[in-house]
């Protein structure tokens, strides 16, 4: 579906912050809960549309599969 562009630490932070914002919105009967749902969803799904628009990613780069001569990909 969407390419993952949110790393593990970023995902954990988004889930925690999203839950807090949702709780705050519910507790104060505010629209902030909806914003918290968006933050929570980006953390749970591992993709962020804003990161995609800006060309950013906090996912680690897999350099082993990118190099065709690496031991992980032996040359025939």
C-alpha positions as CSV (number, residue, x, y, z in Angstrom):
1,X,0.0,0.0,0.0
2,X,2.2,2.9,1.3
3,X,5.9,2.7,1.7
4,X,7.0,2.6,5.3
5,X,8.9,5.8,6.2
6,X,8.5,6.0,10.0
7,X,11.2,4.3,12.1
8,X,10.7,2.3,15.3
9,X,11.5,5.0,17.8
10,X,9.4,7.5,15.8
11,X,6.5,5.0,15.7
12,X,6.6,4.4,19.5
13,X,6.6,8.2,20.1
14,X,3.7,8.8,17.7
15,X,1.6,6.1,19.4
16,X,2.2,7.4,22.9
17,X,1.7,11.1,21.9
18,X,-1.4,10.1,19.9
19,X,-2.9,8.3,22.8
20,X,-2.1,11.3,25.1
21,X,-3.7,13.8,22.7
22,X,-6.8,11.5,22.3
23,X,-7.1,11.3,26.1
24,X,-6.7,15.1,26.4
25,X,-9.4,15.7,23.7
26,X,-11.8,13.3,25.4
27,X,-11.1,14.7,28.9
28,X,-11.6,18.3,27.8
29,X,-14.4,17.5,25.3
30,X,-12.3,19.0,22.5
31,X,-11.6,18.3,18.8
32,X,-8.0,17.5,19.8
33,X,-9.0,13.9,20.0
34,X,-9.3,13.8,16.2
35,X,-5.8,15.1,15.8
36,X,-4.6,12.4,18.2
37,X,-6.2,9.8,16.1
38,X,-4.2,10.9,13.1
39,X,-1.0,10.8,15.0
40,X,-1.8,7.4,16.4
41,X,-2.7,6.1,12.9
42,X,0.6,7.2,11.4
43,X,2.5,5.5,14.2
44,X,0.5,2.3,14.0
45,X,0.7,2.1,10.1
46,X,4.4,3.2,9.9
47,X,3.8,5.7,7.2
48,X,3.4,9.5,7.3
49,X,2.0,11.4,4.3
50,X,3.9,14.6,5.4
51,X,7.2,12.6,5.3
52,X,6.3,11.4,1.9
53,X,5.6,14.9,0.6
54,X,8.9,16.2,2.0
55,X,10.9,13.1,0.9
56,X,11.8,12.2,4.5
57,X,12.2,8.9,6.3
58,X,13.2,7.8,9.7
59,X,13.4,4.1,8.7
60,X,16.9,2.6,8.7
61,X,18.5,2.1,5.3
62,X,19.1,-1.5,4.3
63,X,22.6,-1.2,2.6
64,X,23.1,-5.0,2.3
65,X,20.4,-5.5,-0.3
66,X,21.4,-2.4,-2.2
67,X,25.0,-3.7,-3.0
68,X,24.8,-6.5,-5.6
69,X,28.4,-7.6,-4.7
70,X,27.8,-8.0,-1.0
71,X,28.0,-11.5,0.6
72,X,24.3,-11.4,1.0
73,X,23.9,-11.3,-2.8
74,X,26.7,-13.4,-4.2
75,X,27.7,-12.9,-7.9
76,X,27.1,-16.0,-10.0
